[in-house]
């Protein structure tokens, strides 16, 4: 991964760190929206939402365009794909680790079961006496 890609990834993750910005991105999955529309569900001013939009735009997560007097925000999903691709490396790591743990647990249980069965069998014999 180049330094430029790493810096972009840092910017994307920093933008995604805020729950309001994540909610804005989720809203934009249904289509473009104005600042007024995006501000609607939040208890904050339009200028505060505009600040969040600037962060998302600088991270490349949205683009903005003007139609007459309205300014629309549009989801740009490519940076999210890049972040997801980066995280998939760690998903593979964890899956492999869990697979190894599953195998070790299966081996452990396989060696313990005969002892458990023998103990249970002995306990049953003692109960019969």
Buried (B, 14 or more C-beta within 10 A) or exposed (E): EEEEEEEBBEBBBEBBEEEBBEBBBEBBEEEBBBBEBBBEEBEEEBEEBBBBBEBBBEBBBBEBEEEEEEBBBEBBEEBBEBBEEBEEEEEEEEEEEEEEEEEEEEEEEEEEEEEEEEEEEEEEEEEEE
